[in-house]
């Protein structure tokens, strides 16, 4: 028997009317983030404290990992449109990531970390665009903001649980330590296996394919066939992302200002609590006030906070700024994905999400490498110091705001 179901729509924004696919994607993301956040937020400290990698190498690893993910998102999104199937591409991507992460237990060099991150991000690249398209296909236009906002809230609630577990392990093994040790990291890698595998099971058993109708005759699944408004949005996103380097640099900034490993985890926990609490309400707000207005507001908050990170003199200031950083994420992450669905027809959503995610990830490579070089330099050049990447990020965020305010596109 086919597991294809018709699209479920509702005029009300009530959570009760959201279809099972939204809840299945939420549950999978919740469990995946428990697994990922237990270890990946500590990878920059593992690289710097245990393996002795420089900030340039850390930026390179994050940049390569995200770029790999993003290239595959474009292919996977296109393929999901071509096949008319979202679910099993998403399941396979989650499965690959769940199998890759435990290999960090055996890693003894930064190329090994790069290999694991490459495999994990390959899984993310395969799953993300089909999953986002599955969510968009499952709800009506008046529920897109709340559906994506709720998905981000579930994702972030998983991060809260994962970080709490990591914090408890660190407190039990090296409570006052300023640097991370290998044994603590390996313990967390082992613990991360269970939620990672459960996430795959939830999506495989809980989600259903959505019948969104045959592709219209003459509809091409190529970049050229996508709307001009969507392409202009990609340009704006690219400008912003060039200044949005990996959050690994925020973690390193907190440690550089004197925060312990346990303090870093508590800071991340605070951030994710703010993110989880506000993602749903701010996503729903975009359904009422418009996506662009909320994106501009979120990017202005980002620019102000990055200036704060550049000027921060003490660890507590970095912690406070990072808590507020959760508001930026809550306002922007789900809203941007809902905006993509506004700009393209259903038959092109997988392709559009693929190009959107590819743009973000491709620009993330130079963004992260640039941040590392600005901080510590390269070769014989010492760089501009820890404040430099954050000042640059603030400037590019303001430039992106100007482009979005001046755009005469939709919503």
ZAMARGU-4260 file (C-alpha; in steps of 0.2 Angstrom, whole numbers, plus 5000, padded with zeros to 4 digits):
<rodrens>
0) 5000/5000/5000 | 5007/5017/4996 | 5010/5029/5010 | 5006/5045/5000 | 4994/5056/5008
5) 4985/5072/5002 | 4991/5089/5007 | 4983/5094/5024 | 4978/5113/5025 | 4969/5123/5038
10) 4965/5142/5039 | 4969/5142/5058 | 4986/5144/5065 | 4982/5132/5080 | 4995/5119/5083
15) 4981/5106/5083 | 4979/5108/5064 | 4997/5105/5060 | 4999/5088/5051 | 5009/5073/5056
20) 5024/5077/5045 | 5028/5093/5054 | 5028/5083/5071 | 5038/5069/5063 | 5051/5081/5057
25) 5051/5090/5074 | 5054/5074/5083 | 5068/5069/5072 | 5076/5086/5073 | 5074/5086/5092
30) 5083/5069/5093 | 5096/5073/5081 | 5101/5089/5090 | 5102/5080/5106 | 5115/5069/5098
35) 5124/5083/5088 | 5124/5097/5102 | 5132/5085/5114 | 5148/5085/5104 | 5149/5097/5089
40) 5149/5113/5100 | 5164/5105/5109 | 5173/5101/5092 | 5181/5119/5091 | 5188/5116/5109
45) 5193/5098/5105 | 5203/5105/5090 | 5211/5119/5099 | 5214/5112/5116 | 5217/5093/5112
50) 5224/5093/5094 | 5232/5110/5094 | 5224/5116/5078 | 5224/5135/5074 | 5209/5146/5071
55) 5213/5146/5053 | 5212/5127/5052 | 5196/5127/5063 | 5188/5139/5051 | 5194/5129/5036
60) 5186/5113/5043 | 5169/5121/5047 | 5169/5130/5030 | 5173/5114/5020 | 5160/5104/5030
65) 5146/5117/5027 | 5151/5119/5009 | 5150/5100/5006 | 5133/5100/5014 | 5127/5114/5004
70) 5132/5107/4987 | 5123/5091/4991 | 5107/5101/4997 | 5106/5108/4979 | 5107/5091/4971
75) 5096/5082/4984 | 5082/5096/4983 | 5082/5095/4964 | 5081/5076/4965 | 5067/5076/4977
80) 5057/5087/4965 | 5062/5076/4950 | 5057/5060/4959 | 5042/5068/4968 | 5048/5060/4984
85) 5055/5069/5000 | 5054/5056/5014 | 5067/5043/5010 | 5080/5055/5004 | 5078/5064/5021
90) 5079/5047/5031 | 5095/5042/5022 | 5103/5058/5026 | 5099/5057/5044 | 5105/5039/5044
95) 5122/5044/5037 | 5125/5057/5050 | 5120/5045/5064 | 5133/5033/5058 | 5147/5045/5055
100) 5147/5054/5072 | 5153/5040/5083 | 5169/5039/5073 | 5175/5055/5082 | 5179/5043/5097
105) 5194/5037/5087 | 5200/5053/5080 | 5218/5059/5084 | 5221/5073/5071 | 5212/5087/5064
110) 5211/5079/5046 | 5202/5065/5055 | 5190/5078/5062 | 5188/5085/5045 | 5184/5067/5038
115) 5170/5065/5051 | 5163/5082/5049 | 5163/5079/5030 | 5153/5063/5032 | 5141/5071/5044
120) 5138/5086/5033 | 5136/5075/5018 | 5121/5067/5028 | 5114/5084/5032 | 5116/5089/5013
125) 5106/5075/5008 | 5092/5077/5021 | 5089/5096/5023 | 5081/5102/5006 | 5069/5087/5005
130) 5064/5088/5023 | 5060/5107/5022 | 5051/5104/5006 | 5041/5090/5015 | 5036/5102/5028
135) 5031/5116/5016 | 5021/5103/5005 | 5011/5098/5021 | 5004/5115/5026 | 4995/5129/5018
140) 5002/5147/5016 | 4995/5154/5032 | 5004/5141/5042 | 5021/5141/5035 | 5029/5153/5047
145) 5022/5143/5062 | 5027/5126/5055 | 5045/5131/5051 | 5046/5141/5068 | 5039/5126/5077
150) 5052/5115/5068 | 5066/5126/5073 | 5059/5126/5091 | 5060/5107/5092 | 5077/5107/5084
155) 5083/5119/5097 | 5074/5111/5112 | 5085/5095/5107 | 5100/5107/5108 | 5095/5112/5125
160) 5094/5094/5131 | 5110/5089/5122 | 5120/5103/5130 | 5113/5100/5147 | 5119/5082/5146
165) 5136/5088/5140 | 5137/5101/5154 | 5133/5087/5167 | 5147/5076/5160 | 5159/5090/5160
170) 5154/5095/5178 | 5157/5077/5183 | 5174/5075/5175 | 5182/5092/5174 | 5172/5105/5182
175) 5184/5119/5184 | 5195/5116/5169 | 5198/5130/5156 | 5202/5117/5143 | 5194/5102/5136
180) 5202/5084/5139 | 5200/5070/5127 | 5192/5057/5139 | 5177/5069/5142 | 5175/5072/5124
185) 5175/5053/5120 | 5162/5050/5134 | 5150/5062/5125 | 5153/5054/5108 | 5148/5037/5115
190) 5132/5045/5123 | 5127/5054/5107 | 5124/5037/5098 | 5107/5033/5105 | 5097/5049/5101
195) 5105/5049/5084 | 5099/5032/5079 | 5082/5035/5087 | 5080/5051/5076 | 5081/5040/5060
200) 5068/5028/5066 | 5056/5042/5071 | 5056/5050/5053 | 5056/5033/5044 | 5040/5027/5054
205) 5032/5044/5057 | 5032/5054/5041 | 5022/5052/5025 | 5025/5057/5007 | 5014/5072/5002
210) 5005/5071/4985 | 5008/5089/4978 | 5002/5084/4961 | 5012/5081/4945 | 5024/5093/4939
215) 5016/5106/4927 | 5020/5103/4909 | 5035/5113/4904 | 5041/5116/4922 | 5060/5115/4922
220) 5069/5110/4938 | 5084/5122/4935 | 5090/5138/4943 | 5086/5148/4927 | 5067/5142/4929
225) 5066/5149/4947 | 5058/5167/4949 | 5068/5183/4949 | 5062/5187/4967 | 5069/5171/4973
230) 5086/5174/4964 | 5087/5192/4972 | 5083/5184/4989 | 5098/5173/4986 | 5109/5188/4983
235) 5104/5196/4999 | 5107/5180/5009 | 5124/5178/5001 | 5129/5196/5007 | 5123/5192/5024
240) 5131/5175/5025 | 5148/5182/5020 | 5149/5190/5037 | 5141/5176/5046 | 5156/5165/5050
245) 5154/5148/5060 | 5148/5150/5078 | 5164/5141/5082 | 5172/5158/5083 | 5159/5164/5096
250) 5164/5149/5107 | 5182/5152/5105 | 5179/5171/5109 | 5170/5166/5125 | 5185/5155/5130
255) 5197/5168/5125 | 5188/5180/5137 | 5191/5167/5151 | 5175/5156/5151 | 5178/5138/5157
260) 5173/5123/5147 | 5158/5121/5159 | 5154/5140/5157 | 5154/5138/5138 | 5142/5124/5138
265) 5131/5134/5151 | 5132/5149/5139 | 5126/5138/5124 | 5112/5131/5135 | 5106/5149/5138
270) 5106/5153/5120 | 5096/5138/5115 | 5083/5141/5128 | 5080/5158/5121 | 5080/5151/5104
275) 5068/5137/5108 | 5056/5148/5117 | 5055/5162/5104 | 5056/5152/5087 | 5037/5147/5087
280) 5030/5164/5092 | 5042/5173/5080 | 5038/5161/5066 | 5020/5164/5068 | 5023/5183/5069
285) 5030/5182/5051 | 5013/5175/5045 | 5005/5191/5051 | 5018/5205/5048 | 5027/5198/5033
290) 5044/5189/5031 | 5055/5203/5025 | 5050/5214/5040 | 5055/5201/5052 | 5071/5197/5043
295) 5077/5215/5043 | 5073/5216/5062 | 5083/5200/5065 | 5098/5205/5055 | 5099/5222/5064
300) 5099/5213/5080 | 5113/5202/5073 | 5123/5217/5068 | 5122/5225/5085 | 5126/5209/5094
305) 5142/5206/5083 | 5148/5223/5087 | 5145/5218/5106 | 5156/5203/5103 | 5169/5213/5096
310) 5170/5225/5110 | 5167/5212/5124 | 5180/5214/5138 | 5174/5200/5150 | 5167/5183/5149
315) 5150/5188/5157 | 5147/5200/5143 | 5150/5187/5130 | 5138/5176/5139 | 5124/5189/5140
320) 5127/5193/5121 | 5126/5175/5116 | 5109/5173/5126 | 5102/5188/5115 | 5109/5180/5100
325) 5096/5167/5102 | 5083/5180/5097 | 5092/5183/5080 | 5091/5164/5077 | 5073/5163/5082
330) 5067/5178/5071 | 5077/5173/5055 | 5080/5154/5053 | 5062/5148/5051 | 5056/5164/5043
335) 5069/5163/5029 | 5064/5146/5025 | 5045/5151/5025 | 5050/5165/5013 | 5057/5153/5001
340) 5041/5144/5000 | 5032/5160/4997 | 5043/5164/4982 | 5042/5147/4972 | 5028/5135/4967
345) 5026/5118/4975 | 5034/5108/4961 | 5050/5118/4962 | 5052/5119/4981 | 5064/5105/4983
350) 5075/5114/4970 | 5073/5131/4978 | 5077/5124/4995 | 5092/5116/4988 | 5099/5132/4980
355) 5095/5142/4996 | 5104/5130/5007 | 5118/5129/4994 | 5120/5148/4994 | 5121/5149/5013
360) 5134/5135/5014 | 5145/5140/4999 | 5147/5157/5006 | 5150/5150/5023 | 5167/5143/5017
365) 5175/5160/5013 | 5166/5167/5028 | 5174/5155/5040 | 5191/5155/5033 | 5191/5174/5032
370) 5186/5175/5051 | 5200/5164/5055 | 5213/5174/5045 | 5206/5190/5052 | 5208/5184/5070
375) 5225/5175/5069 | 5232/5179/5052 | 5241/5167/5041 | 5259/5164/5037 | 5269/5178/5045
380) 5255/5190/5046 | 5247/5190/5064 | 5230/5196/5059 | 5219/5210/5067 | 5215/5201/5083
385) 5199/5192/5091 | 5187/5207/5088 | 5190/5208/5069 | 5179/5194/5062 | 5164/5201/5073
390) 5166/5219/5067 | 5167/5213/5049 | 5151/5202/5052 | 5141/5217/5059 | 5146/5228/5043
395) 5140/5214/5031 | 5124/5212/5041 | 5119/5230/5039 | 5123/5229/5021 | 5111/5215/5019
400) 5098/5224/5028 | 5100/5239/5016 | 5097/5227/5001 | 5082/5219/5009 | 5074/5236/5013
405) 5077/5243/4996 | 5070/5227/4987 | 5053/5229/4979 | 5049/5210/4979 | 5035/5200/4987
410) 5030/5202/5006
</rodrens>
